[in-house]
Amino acid sequence: MRELILSTLIRLRHDDEGVTLVEYGIALALAVTIGVAALSLLGGEITGAMTAAGTAMPD
């Protein structure tokens, strides 16, 4: 039983698949956070530019 536990721990210690998944999750969360922040900061300017463009168009 002890050998089974030790071999399982050694196998899990050398398994990098879970780490890669965590890294992808962190990168995705960071990208989403930056995207939301950028849209929040630029939202007013984008709205103003679209309004100005709509006003400048002939009827």
C-alpha positions as CSV (number, residue, x, y, z in Angstrom):
1,M,0.0,0.0,0.0
2,R,2.8,2.4,0.9
3,E,4.5,1.8,-2.5
4,L,1.2,2.6,-4.3
5,I,0.9,5.9,-2.5
6,L,4.5,6.8,-3.1
7,S,4.3,5.9,-6.8
8,T,1.1,7.9,-7.1
9,L,2.6,11.0,-5.5
10,I,5.7,10.7,-7.7
11,R,3.5,10.5,-10.8
12,L,1.4,13.5,-9.8
13,R,4.5,15.5,-9.0
14,H,5.8,15.1,-12.5
15,D,2.5,15.6,-14.2
16,D,2.4,19.1,-15.7
17,E,-1.0,19.0,-17.5
18,G,-2.9,20.6,-14.6
19,V,-0.4,23.4,-14.3
20,T,-0.9,24.2,-17.9
21,L,-4.7,24.4,-17.5
22,V,-4.3,26.7,-14.6
23,E,-2.0,29.0,-16.5
24,Y,-4.5,29.2,-19.4
25,G,-7.2,30.0,-16.9
26,I,-5.2,32.8,-15.4
27,A,-4.2,34.2,-18.9
28,L,-7.9,34.1,-19.9
29,A,-9.1,35.9,-16.8
30,L,-6.4,38.5,-17.2
31,A,-7.3,39.1,-20.9
32,V,-11.0,39.4,-20.0
33,T,-10.2,41.9,-17.2
34,I,-8.1,44.0,-19.4
35,G,-10.8,44.0,-22.2
36,V,-13.5,45.0,-19.8
37,A,-11.4,47.8,-18.3
38,A,-10.5,49.1,-21.8
39,L,-14.2,49.1,-22.8
40,S,-15.2,50.8,-19.6
41,L,-12.6,53.5,-20.0
42,L,-13.2,54.1,-23.7
43,G,-17.0,53.6,-23.7
44,G,-17.8,57.3,-23.3
45,E,-15.4,58.4,-26.1
46,I,-16.8,55.7,-28.4
47,T,-20.3,56.8,-27.7
48,G,-19.4,60.4,-28.4
49,A,-17.7,59.6,-31.7
50,M,-20.6,57.5,-32.9
51,T,-23.1,60.3,-31.9
52,A,-21.0,62.9,-33.8
53,A,-20.8,60.6,-36.8
54,G,-24.5,60.1,-36.8
55,T,-25.2,63.8,-36.5
56,A,-22.9,64.6,-39.4
57,M,-24.7,62.2,-41.7
58,P,-27.4,63.7,-44.0
59,D,-31.0,62.7,-43.4
